[in-house]
Amino acid sequence: MSKLTRSALGVIGLGVATVGYAALIERRHWTLRTATLPVLPQGSPSLRVLHISDLHMMPGQRSKQRWVAELAALKPDLVVNTGDNLAHPRAVPGVLGALEPLLELPGVFVFGSNDYRGPTPKNPLRYFRRPNQRRPRGAALPWRDLRAGMLERGWLDATHQRATLDLAGQLVAIAGVDDPHIGRDRYQMIAGPVTEPATLRLGLTHSPEPRVLDQFAADGYDLIMSGHTHGGQLRVPLYGALVTNCGLDRSRARGASRWGVHTWLHVSAGLGTSPYAPVRFACPPEASLLTLVPRPVAPGAAQTGQDRATSSAAADVS
């Protein structure tokens, strides 16, 4: 066997091993990411917010359902769900089952495109092109049933709504938009600064499109939470995400970053994948526990908001 042949076989073997790891191991390597964000007024008690996004639930994904349910043991003050819960017409029971213990806690949600329509096969190269709203439409999904299940347990639908929640005496002002990725956002329905004396002003959107983020920031929101990007889903070590599938730059594909002067952005890498692209690499599926604390006293005092992750691996049992 020639040296060239051995090299070619080695490259092929490495490729096969990488795909196998990404498809069989990492996409089920459930991870809790944590971050501390200085977004509250001085003197405020800290708040703990659990961020769940992009479940893309399929029937039979029991390990994902168990892991999400176990997050209730963290006892967050608030649960935020930023959409794309569904990937199959029969996935609503699985999503509500996974969320069951969390539905006992205060919660708020907005939906994403894959709550309304199911996934479709796509050419992976399309993600490297400029995002647009012209895309194949999958089968209609029962998002109304999912919404009803959440509302019945007391969670708030923030889609084009402004509302307040009292969390242990701290007033949280919340507003959200429908998914900008498919042009359903109508920010004008919630536009304007928050007038209530809120401890936290929280904006929600499934896709972190800059035009929407700019509007939240201009209205004085302290924190914007979103999903959609899957953290890039495939990341290159020392380089990061290859794409974000939206107008957001690659450096913000997951985790916390500043958006403007006074606003923080948190993008969840999410917990699922499309059934037509069931792989993750260097980007394990995640939920995030955010500890919100008062802003620094001294002007310019640094607080990075950097996060860390802990993982648990389990296999789906169909």
Residue frames relative to the residue before (quaternion, step in Angstrom):
aa qw qx qy qz dx dy dz
M 1.0000 0.0000 0.0000 0.0000 0.00 0.00 0.00
S 0.4199 -0.7317 0.4810 0.2388 3.55 -0.77 1.03
K 0.6496 -0.5138 0.3945 0.3981 3.55 -1.31 0.38
L 0.6414 0.5287 -0.3230 0.4524 3.58 1.03 -0.80
T 0.6509 0.5105 -0.3163 0.4645 3.56 1.00 -0.83
R 0.6441 0.5169 -0.3218 0.4630 3.58 0.97 -0.86
S 0.6511 0.5131 -0.3197 0.4590 3.57 0.96 -0.82
A 0.6532 0.5155 -0.3135 0.4575 3.56 0.95 -0.87
L 0.6593 0.4984 -0.3058 0.4727 3.56 0.96 -0.86
G 0.6288 0.5399 -0.3349 0.4484 3.57 1.07 -0.72
V 0.6472 0.5076 -0.3109 0.4763 3.57 1.00 -0.85
I 0.6503 0.5103 -0.3163 0.4655 3.58 0.95 -0.88
G 0.6586 0.5163 -0.3100 0.4511 3.57 0.94 -0.89
L 0.6441 0.5122 -0.3180 0.4708 3.55 1.00 -0.84
G 0.6454 0.5280 -0.3187 0.4507 3.57 1.00 -0.82
V 0.6570 0.5035 -0.3064 0.4701 3.55 0.95 -0.90
A 0.6557 0.5087 -0.3140 0.4611 3.60 0.95 -0.85
T 0.6510 0.5207 -0.3174 0.4520 3.58 0.99 -0.82
V 0.6565 0.4979 -0.3055 0.4773 3.57 0.94 -0.90
G 0.6474 0.5235 -0.3199 0.4522 3.58 0.96 -0.83
Y 0.6463 0.5068 -0.3153 0.4754 3.57 0.99 -0.84
A 0.6849 0.5009 -0.2877 0.4441 3.56 0.87 -0.99
A 0.7315 0.4370 -0.2373 0.4665 3.58 1.01 -0.82
L 0.7866 0.3692 -0.1702 0.4648 3.58 0.91 -0.89
I 0.7825 0.3345 -0.1640 0.4989 3.59 1.02 -0.69
E 0.7741 0.4019 -0.2518 0.4193 3.56 0.39 -1.20
R 0.6518 0.5293 -0.3518 0.4139 3.63 0.90 -0.69
R 0.7113 0.3659 -0.2625 0.5397 3.62 1.28 -0.10
H 0.4852 0.6673 -0.4301 0.3665 3.57 1.26 0.25
W 0.1488 -0.8498 0.5013 0.0659 3.55 0.54 1.27
T 0.0802 -0.8302 0.5487 -0.0569 3.52 -0.75 1.16
L 0.2204 -0.7373 0.6237 0.1370 3.54 -1.07 0.84
R 0.1253 -0.7833 0.6071 0.0458 3.54 -0.64 1.14
T 0.1457 -0.7961 0.5839 0.0639 3.58 -0.98 0.83
A 0.0295 0.7823 -0.6216 0.0280 3.54 -1.18 0.61
T 0.2440 -0.7354 0.6142 0.1498 3.54 -1.23 0.58
L 0.0571 -0.8241 0.5628 -0.0286 3.56 -0.64 1.16
P 0.3065 -0.7705 0.5323 0.1705 3.63 -0.76 1.01
V 0.2318 0.8117 -0.4943 0.2078 3.57 0.22 1.27
L 0.6319 0.5548 -0.3302 0.4288 3.62 1.22 -0.14
P 0.5931 -0.5568 0.4300 0.3915 3.60 -1.22 0.38
Q 0.6314 -0.5279 0.4084 0.3948 3.53 -1.22 0.49
G 0.7904 0.3035 -0.2465 0.4716 3.55 -1.03 0.89
S 0.5499 0.6177 -0.4023 0.3927 3.61 1.23 -0.14
P 0.4764 -0.6213 0.5240 0.3353 3.59 -1.09 0.62
S 0.5617 -0.6050 0.4364 0.3578 3.57 -1.12 0.58
L 0.2188 -0.7385 0.6226 0.1382 3.55 -1.31 0.48
R 0.2168 -0.7652 0.5924 0.1282 3.57 -1.05 0.76
V 0.0717 -0.8113 0.5794 -0.0304 3.54 -0.63 1.20
L 0.2197 -0.7630 0.5972 0.1131 3.56 -0.82 1.05
H 0.1500 -0.8029 0.5755 0.0398 3.58 -0.69 1.15
I 0.0104 -0.7813 0.6220 -0.0510 3.55 -0.70 1.21
S 0.1161 0.8021 -0.5770 0.1013 3.57 -0.91 0.85
D 0.8676 0.1852 -0.0875 0.4530 3.53 -1.38 0.32
L 0.0741 0.8097 -0.5707 0.1145 3.57 0.71 1.10
H 0.0411 -0.8249 0.5584 0.0776 3.61 1.00 -0.82
M 0.0961 0.8632 -0.4886 0.0829 3.53 0.95 0.98
M 0.1318 -0.7380 0.6589 0.0621 3.49 -1.18 0.88
P 0.5890 -0.5489 0.4264 0.4123 3.63 -1.12 0.47
G 0.7962 0.3298 -0.2370 0.4484 3.56 -1.04 0.79
Q 0.5501 0.6047 -0.4207 0.3934 3.61 1.18 -0.02
R 0.0370 -0.8815 0.4707 -0.0031 3.50 0.64 1.21
S 0.6463 0.5172 -0.3555 0.4341 3.62 0.92 -0.69
K 0.6119 0.5235 -0.3438 0.4830 3.58 1.08 -0.67
Q 0.6550 0.5128 -0.3126 0.4586 3.59 0.92 -0.87
R 0.6607 0.5018 -0.3143 0.4614 3.59 0.93 -0.88
W 0.6722 0.5102 -0.3112 0.4370 3.57 0.87 -0.94
V 0.6513 0.5038 -0.3215 0.4675 3.58 0.92 -0.84
A 0.6446 0.5257 -0.3273 0.4483 3.59 0.91 -0.86
E 0.6613 0.5263 -0.3083 0.4366 3.59 1.01 -0.79
L 0.5305 0.6378 -0.4091 0.3800 3.61 1.21 -0.31
A 0.5211 0.6395 -0.4167 0.3819 3.60 1.21 -0.36
A 0.5753 0.6014 -0.3753 0.4081 3.59 1.17 -0.52
L 0.5703 0.5907 -0.3809 0.4251 3.61 1.21 -0.32
K 0.2171 -0.8246 0.4905 0.1796 3.58 1.28 -0.44
P 0.0878 0.8125 -0.5696 0.0883 3.60 0.64 1.03
D 0.5510 -0.5981 0.4653 0.3496 3.55 -1.25 0.39
L 0.7961 0.0488 0.0172 0.6030 3.57 1.15 -0.67
V 0.2003 -0.7418 0.6268 0.1296 3.56 -1.15 0.74
V 0.1031 -0.7812 0.6150 0.0302 3.58 -0.91 1.00
N 0.0795 -0.7789 0.6220 0.0111 3.57 -0.83 1.07
T 0.1226 -0.8378 0.5307 0.0385 3.59 -0.52 1.17
G 0.7712 -0.5005 0.1925 0.3432 3.53 0.92 0.99
D 0.7238 0.3713 -0.3780 0.4419 3.50 -1.49 0.10
N 0.1597 0.8186 -0.5256 0.1680 3.54 0.79 1.10
L 0.7754 0.3925 -0.1551 0.4697 3.56 1.02 -0.88
A 0.0185 -0.7764 0.6284 0.0446 3.55 -1.26 0.54
H 0.7573 0.2404 -0.1366 0.5916 3.59 1.31 0.16
P 0.5777 -0.6153 0.4027 0.3543 3.62 -1.01 0.68
R 0.7400 0.3784 -0.2348 0.5041 3.62 1.12 -0.48
A 0.4457 0.7345 -0.4204 0.2918 3.60 1.20 0.42
V 0.4707 0.7030 -0.4490 0.2874 3.63 1.16 -0.30
P 0.6580 0.4922 -0.3510 0.4490 3.68 0.80 -0.76
G 0.6444 0.5241 -0.3276 0.4504 3.59 1.01 -0.73
V 0.6551 0.5005 -0.3149 0.4703 3.58 0.98 -0.80
L 0.6946 0.4614 -0.2857 0.4723 3.59 0.83 -0.96
G 0.6152 0.5342 -0.3492 0.4628 3.59 1.09 -0.61
A 0.6537 0.5068 -0.3082 0.4699 3.57 0.97 -0.84
L 0.7309 0.4326 -0.2291 0.4755 3.56 0.99 -0.87
E 0.3781 0.7871 -0.4490 0.1893 3.59 1.24 -0.37
P 0.7319 0.3949 -0.2850 0.4766 3.68 0.62 -0.91
L 0.6460 0.5275 -0.3227 0.4475 3.60 1.11 -0.62
L 0.5968 0.5763 -0.3605 0.4263 3.57 1.18 -0.50
E 0.5451 0.5863 -0.3985 0.4477 3.58 1.29 -0.09
L 0.6855 0.4632 -0.2600 0.4979 3.57 1.27 -0.40
P 0.6233 -0.5019 0.4066 0.4408 3.62 -1.18 0.27
G 0.0707 0.8180 -0.5639 0.0885 3.58 -0.89 0.93
V 0.0993 -0.7718 0.6271 0.0358 3.52 -1.27 0.50
F 0.0379 -0.8248 0.5640 -0.0172 3.58 -1.05 0.70
V 0.0726 -0.6941 0.7042 0.1305 3.45 -1.52 0.23
F 0.4241 -0.7112 0.5037 0.2461 3.57 -1.22 0.46
G 0.2917 -0.7245 0.5959 0.1869 3.50 -1.39 0.35
S 0.7557 -0.4128 0.2600 0.4369 3.55 -1.32 0.17
N 0.7283 0.4255 -0.2521 0.4743 3.59 1.00 -0.75
D 0.4873 0.5406 -0.4957 0.4739 3.53 1.16 0.70
Y 0.7027 0.4650 -0.2501 0.4769 3.55 1.14 -0.68
R 0.8075 0.0826 0.0029 0.5840 3.57 0.96 -0.91
G 0.5083 -0.6734 0.4552 0.2845 3.55 -1.04 0.81
P 0.6243 -0.5460 0.4013 0.3886 3.57 -1.26 0.32
T 0.1687 -0.7556 0.6244 0.1037 3.54 -1.29 0.45
P 0.5839 -0.5519 0.4338 0.4077 3.62 -1.16 0.40
K 0.0340 -0.7986 0.6007 -0.0125 3.57 -0.98 0.88
N 0.4941 -0.5908 0.5437 0.3334 3.51 -1.29 0.45
P 0.4432 -0.7200 0.4516 0.2851 3.66 -0.54 1.06
L 0.6043 0.5856 -0.3640 0.3993 3.60 1.09 -0.57
R 0.5514 0.6244 -0.4039 0.3780 3.61 1.18 -0.43
Y 0.6067 0.5714 -0.3613 0.4182 3.60 1.15 -0.50
F 0.6519 0.5000 -0.3211 0.4711 3.59 1.21 -0.31
R 0.5824 0.5409 -0.3841 0.4698 3.55 1.29 0.04
R 0.6643 -0.4811 0.3718 0.4348 3.55 -1.29 0.19
P 0.4892 -0.6765 0.4548 0.3102 3.63 -0.79 0.96
N 0.0611 0.7735 -0.6305 0.0208 3.54 -1.12 0.69
Q 0.5577 -0.6430 0.4268 0.3054 3.54 -1.28 0.30
R 0.5514 0.5779 -0.4117 0.4388 3.60 1.23 0.19
R 0.2630 0.7581 -0.5437 0.2458 3.58 -0.31 1.24
P 0.6223 -0.5334 0.3934 0.4166 3.59 -1.17 0.39
R 0.3097 -0.7424 0.5672 0.1766 3.58 -1.09 0.75
G 0.2944 -0.7645 0.5502 0.1619 3.54 -0.70 1.09
A 0.7372 -0.3947 0.3073 0.4542 3.53 -1.36 -0.10
A 0.5544 -0.6013 0.4596 0.3463 3.58 -1.10 0.71
L 0.2215 -0.7805 0.5760 0.0999 3.57 -0.99 0.90
P 0.5413 -0.6657 0.4189 0.2972 3.61 -1.13 0.66
W 0.0199 0.8488 -0.5274 0.0333 3.57 0.71 1.07
R 0.5980 0.5684 -0.3713 0.4260 3.60 1.09 -0.59
D 0.6303 0.5183 -0.3357 0.4705 3.60 1.05 -0.69
L 0.6450 0.5057 -0.3177 0.4767 3.57 1.00 -0.81
R 0.6451 0.5194 -0.3183 0.4613 3.58 0.93 -0.87
A 0.6542 0.5151 -0.3188 0.4529 3.58 0.91 -0.90
G 0.6530 0.5234 -0.3188 0.4449 3.58 0.96 -0.84
M 0.6663 0.4815 -0.3029 0.4822 3.58 1.01 -0.73
L 0.6649 0.5079 -0.3108 0.4510 3.57 0.91 -0.89
E 0.6307 0.5545 -0.3355 0.4269 3.58 0.98 -0.81
R 0.7194 0.4134 -0.2447 0.5017 3.58 1.13 -0.61
G 0.6669 -0.5694 0.2846 0.3874 3.56 1.24 0.27
W 0.4770 0.6491 -0.4651 0.3672 3.58 1.20 0.11
L 0.4107 -0.7234 0.5177 0.2001 3.53 -1.17 0.71
D 0.2832 -0.7134 0.6162 0.1766 3.56 -0.97 0.91
A 0.1828 -0.8290 0.5244 0.0661 3.57 -0.42 1.25
T 0.3807 0.7497 -0.4760 0.2577 3.60 1.24 0.10
H 0.8361 -0.1259 0.0215 0.5335 3.55 -0.52 1.27
Q 0.5607 0.5545 -0.3970 0.4697 3.53 1.10 0.84
R 0.1850 -0.7133 0.6581 0.1546 3.52 -1.31 0.51
A 0.1046 0.7955 -0.5817 0.1339 3.55 -0.77 1.06
T 0.2732 -0.7355 0.5886 0.1947 3.55 -1.32 0.17
L 0.1433 -0.7497 0.6398 0.0899 3.51 -1.25 0.62
D 0.2826 -0.7254 0.6029 0.1745 3.55 -1.08 0.79
L 0.0367 -0.7989 0.5998 -0.0267 3.57 -0.47 1.22
A 0.8114 -0.2438 0.1123 0.5193 3.56 -0.21 1.33
G 0.7717 -0.3681 0.1806 0.4861 3.55 0.91 0.96
Q 0.6444 0.4722 -0.3306 0.5025 3.59 1.26 -0.05
L 0.3116 -0.7692 0.5339 0.1618 3.55 -0.73 1.09
V 0.1004 -0.7791 0.6184 0.0226 3.56 -0.81 1.09
A 0.1969 -0.7649 0.6055 0.0978 3.57 -0.74 1.10
I 0.0708 -0.8239 0.5611 -0.0363 3.56 -0.69 1.17
A 0.0774 0.7620 -0.6418 0.0396 3.54 -1.11 0.75
G 0.0335 -0.8150 0.5785 -0.0036 3.56 -1.11 0.66
V 0.2647 -0.7321 0.6013 0.1803 3.51 -1.35 0.28
D 0.5397 -0.5667 0.4997 0.3714 3.53 -1.31 0.34
D 0.7407 -0.4967 0.2375 0.3850 3.54 -1.26 0.49
P 0.3419 -0.7549 0.5228 0.2000 3.62 -0.58 1.11
H 0.5441 0.6512 -0.3954 0.3516 3.59 1.16 -0.53
I 0.7678 0.2544 -0.1489 0.5688 3.56 1.17 -0.59
G 0.6039 -0.6351 0.3314 0.3495 3.55 1.18 0.59
R 0.4552 0.7010 -0.4470 0.3188 3.60 1.13 0.50
D 0.5070 0.6664 -0.4240 0.3451 3.61 1.23 -0.12
R 0.0329 -0.7600 0.6491 -0.0076 3.51 -1.13 0.84
Y 0.1219 -0.8518 0.5040 0.0744 3.55 0.50 1.20
Q 0.5703 0.6187 -0.3892 0.3747 3.60 1.08 -0.61
M 0.6022 0.5771 -0.3576 0.4201 3.61 1.19 -0.44
I 0.7709 0.2812 -0.1662 0.5468 3.60 1.20 -0.40
A 0.3882 0.7781 -0.4425 0.2192 3.59 1.30 -0.05
G 0.6278 0.5337 -0.4278 0.3715 3.52 -1.26 0.60
P 0.5810 -0.5939 0.4227 0.3619 3.58 -1.12 0.61
V 0.5220 -0.5989 0.5035 0.3395 3.54 -1.24 0.50
T 0.2388 -0.8026 0.5341 0.1161 3.58 -0.72 1.05
E 0.5713 0.5870 -0.3894 0.4212 3.61 1.19 -0.40
P 0.4941 -0.6490 0.4828 0.3187 3.62 -1.12 0.60
A 0.0752 0.8537 -0.5084 0.0846 3.57 0.59 1.16
T 0.4946 -0.6281 0.5209 0.2993 3.53 -1.20 0.65
L 0.7949 0.0699 0.0038 0.6027 3.57 1.08 -0.83
R 0.1541 -0.7472 0.6406 0.0872 3.56 -1.03 0.89
L 0.0581 -0.8463 0.5255 -0.0658 3.55 -0.31 1.36
G 0.1137 -0.7946 0.5952 0.0374 3.57 -0.78 1.07
L 0.1485 -0.8069 0.5703 0.0407 3.58 -0.99 0.89
T 0.1525 0.7452 -0.6412 0.1011 3.55 -1.10 0.83
H 0.4970 -0.6562 0.4583 0.3351 3.57 -0.94 0.77
S 0.7854 0.2259 -0.1139 0.5649 3.57 0.71 -1.08
P 0.3481 -0.7679 0.4976 0.2037 3.62 -0.72 0.99
E 0.0465 0.8156 -0.5720 0.0741 3.55 0.54 1.17
P 0.5395 -0.6689 0.3985 0.3204 3.61 -0.74 1.01
R 0.6299 0.5430 -0.3621 0.4210 3.63 0.95 -0.73
V 0.6629 0.4719 -0.3009 0.4973 3.60 1.11 -0.64
L 0.6347 0.5304 -0.3277 0.4565 3.57 0.97 -0.82
D 0.6319 0.5394 -0.3285 0.4492 3.57 1.01 -0.81
Q 0.6667 0.5013 -0.3089 0.4569 3.59 0.98 -0.78
F 0.6241 0.5112 -0.3399 0.4834 3.59 1.00 -0.73
A 0.6692 0.5017 -0.3057 0.4550 3.59 0.88 -0.94
A 0.6519 0.5200 -0.3187 0.4507 3.59 0.96 -0.84
D 0.6964 0.4484 -0.2671 0.4926 3.59 1.13 -0.62
G 0.6007 -0.6462 0.3254 0.3401 3.57 1.26 0.29
Y 0.3452 0.7405 -0.5163 0.2566 3.61 1.12 0.44
D 0.4596 -0.7091 0.4770 0.2418 3.55 -1.01 0.90
L 0.8074 0.0500 0.0389 0.5865 3.55 0.99 -0.89
I 0.1162 -0.7547 0.6428 0.0610 3.56 -1.03 0.89
M 0.1121 -0.7998 0.5886 0.0363 3.58 -0.89 0.95
S 0.0696 0.7958 -0.5929 0.1016 3.56 -0.96 0.93
G 0.2661 -0.7308 0.5993 0.1896 3.53 -1.38 0.02
H 0.4309 0.7827 -0.4177 0.1649 3.53 -0.67 -1.27
T 0.7234 0.4910 -0.2761 0.3994 3.62 0.76 -0.96
H 0.2464 -0.7633 0.5338 0.2679 3.60 1.18 -0.64
G 0.5729 -0.6096 0.3741 0.4003 3.59 1.18 0.45
G 0.6544 -0.4282 0.3013 0.5456 3.53 1.35 0.11
Q 0.2683 -0.7962 0.4744 0.2625 3.55 1.31 -0.64
L 0.7559 0.0904 -0.0599 0.6456 3.58 0.98 -0.87
R 0.0126 -0.8108 0.5833 -0.0468 3.57 -0.55 1.20
V 0.3192 -0.7239 0.5808 0.1917 3.54 -1.14 0.67
P 0.4819 -0.6701 0.4689 0.3144 3.63 -0.69 0.99
L 0.8272 0.1670 -0.1992 0.4981 3.54 -1.03 1.01
Y 0.7048 0.3960 -0.2665 0.5249 3.59 1.28 0.00
G 0.3792 -0.7474 0.4655 0.2844 3.56 1.00 -0.82
A 0.8075 -0.2638 0.2035 0.4868 3.53 -1.25 -0.50
L 0.4167 -0.6898 0.5349 0.2540 3.54 -1.13 0.70
V 0.7935 0.0132 0.0386 0.6071 3.56 1.05 -0.84
T 0.2844 -0.7394 0.5756 0.2028 3.57 -1.32 0.23
N 0.3342 -0.7647 0.4811 0.2686 3.61 1.28 -0.27
C 0.7216 0.2698 -0.2485 0.5872 3.57 1.11 0.72
G 0.7050 -0.4836 0.3186 0.4095 3.58 -1.25 -0.13
L 0.4928 0.6673 -0.4264 0.3605 3.59 1.28 -0.09
D 0.4742 -0.6702 0.4821 0.3057 3.59 -1.03 0.74
R 0.6750 -0.5561 0.3246 0.3603 3.55 -1.18 0.70
S 0.6253 0.5770 -0.3452 0.3962 3.59 1.03 -0.71
R 0.7250 0.3973 -0.2281 0.5143 3.59 1.22 -0.40
A 0.3035 0.8119 -0.4667 0.1759 3.60 1.24 0.28
R 0.7893 -0.0120 -0.0279 0.6133 3.58 1.18 -0.37
G 0.7449 0.4181 -0.2940 0.4288 3.55 -1.25 0.44
A 0.6576 -0.5344 0.4002 0.3490 3.52 -1.40 -0.20
S 0.1085 0.7636 -0.6321 0.0748 3.53 -1.14 0.74
R 0.5603 -0.5710 0.4735 0.3686 3.54 -1.30 0.26
W 0.0651 -0.7448 0.6596 0.0778 3.55 -1.19 0.63
G 0.7909 0.0077 -0.0530 0.6096 3.55 -0.05 1.28
V 0.7553 -0.4137 0.2845 0.4212 3.54 -1.27 -0.37
H 0.8349 0.2477 -0.0795 0.4851 3.57 0.77 -1.03
T 0.6825 0.5041 -0.2703 0.4550 3.60 1.23 -0.25
W 0.2317 -0.7330 0.6230 0.1445 3.53 -1.18 0.75
L 0.2021 -0.7450 0.6256 0.1131 3.52 -1.25 0.65
H 0.0332 -0.7755 0.6291 0.0418 3.56 -1.02 0.81
V 0.1046 -0.7908 0.6031 0.0058 3.54 -0.73 1.18
S 0.2688 -0.7615 0.5712 0.1470 3.56 -0.71 1.10
A 0.4086 -0.6949 0.5396 0.2427 3.56 -1.06 0.80
G 0.4647 -0.7435 0.3985 0.2691 3.57 1.30 0.00
L 0.4816 -0.7050 0.4763 0.2100 3.50 -1.38 0.35
G 0.7753 0.3565 -0.1856 0.4873 3.60 1.15 -0.19
T 0.2562 -0.7112 0.6208 0.2078 3.48 -1.40 -0.19
S 0.5809 -0.5195 0.4672 0.4176 3.54 -1.29 0.19
P 0.5193 -0.6292 0.4616 0.3483 3.62 -1.01 0.67
Y 0.6575 0.4959 -0.3126 0.4733 3.60 1.22 -0.30
A 0.7598 0.1885 -0.1531 0.6032 3.60 1.31 -0.03
P 0.0897 0.8633 -0.4902 0.0796 3.59 0.72 1.11
V 0.4982 0.6249 -0.4499 0.3987 3.58 0.67 1.11
R 0.0075 -0.7355 0.6757 0.0487 3.49 -1.35 0.48
F 0.0135 -0.7946 0.6070 0.0036 3.55 -1.08 0.71
A 0.8344 -0.0032 -0.0714 0.5465 3.56 -0.79 1.13
C 0.7055 0.3570 -0.2411 0.5627 3.56 1.20 0.57
P 0.0761 -0.8460 0.5256 0.0472 3.61 0.47 1.13
P 0.5858 -0.5660 0.4343 0.3845 3.60 -1.16 0.49
E 0.0462 -0.8481 0.5248 -0.0567 3.55 -0.84 0.97
A 0.1357 -0.6575 0.7203 0.1745 3.41 -1.55 0.25
S 0.2770 -0.7799 0.5445 0.1362 3.59 -1.17 0.50
L 0.1708 -0.7427 0.6383 0.1084 3.54 -1.08 0.81
L 0.1173 -0.8120 0.5716 0.0138 3.54 -0.46 1.28
T 0.1744 -0.7488 0.6308 0.1042 3.54 -0.92 0.95
L 0.1740 -0.8003 0.5708 0.0582 3.54 -0.50 1.23
V 0.0380 -0.8142 0.5768 -0.0539 3.55 -0.69 1.15
P 0.6582 -0.5033 0.3607 0.4282 3.62 -1.24 0.22
R 0.5696 -0.5818 0.4644 0.3485 3.52 -1.25 0.53
P 0.6138 -0.5496 0.4040 0.3975 3.60 -1.16 0.48
V 0.5298 -0.6389 0.4588 0.3172 3.55 -1.13 0.66
A 0.7381 0.4161 -0.2389 0.4743 3.56 0.74 -1.06
P 0.5182 -0.6281 0.4737 0.3355 3.62 -0.95 0.81
G 0.8241 0.2218 -0.1774 0.4900 3.54 -0.90 0.94
A 0.4076 0.7068 -0.4921 0.3036 3.60 1.23 0.04
A 0.4098 -0.7584 0.4641 0.2037 3.55 -0.83 1.01
Q 0.1044 0.7266 -0.6771 0.0510 3.51 -1.16 0.74
T 0.3081 -0.8283 0.4386 0.1630 3.55 -0.25 1.23
G 0.2941 -0.7565 0.5342 0.2363 3.57 1.00 -0.68
Q 0.3448 0.7463 -0.5092 0.2547 3.59 1.18 0.33
D 0.2696 -0.7901 0.5382 0.1157 3.50 -1.08 0.77
R 0.1977 -0.7441 0.6204 0.1495 3.51 -1.35 0.12
A 0.2800 -0.7790 0.5474 0.1227 3.52 -1.19 0.48
T 0.0921 -0.7383 0.6625 0.0865 3.50 -1.26 0.61
S 0.2314 -0.8240 0.5137 0.0602 3.54 -0.94 0.86
S 0.0377 -0.7310 0.6754 0.0894 3.46 -1.42 0.32
A 0.2234 -0.7951 0.5531 0.1100 3.58 -0.79 0.98
A 0.1211 0.7677 -0.6219 0.0961 3.56 -1.02 0.84
A 0.3924 -0.7207 0.5220 0.2328 3.54 -1.15 0.56
D 0.4836 -0.6323 0.5174 0.3142 3.56 -1.08 0.74
V 0.1779 -0.7601 0.6170 0.0993 3.52 -1.04 0.83
S 0.2475 -0.7990 0.5327 0.1287 3.57 -0.42 1.18
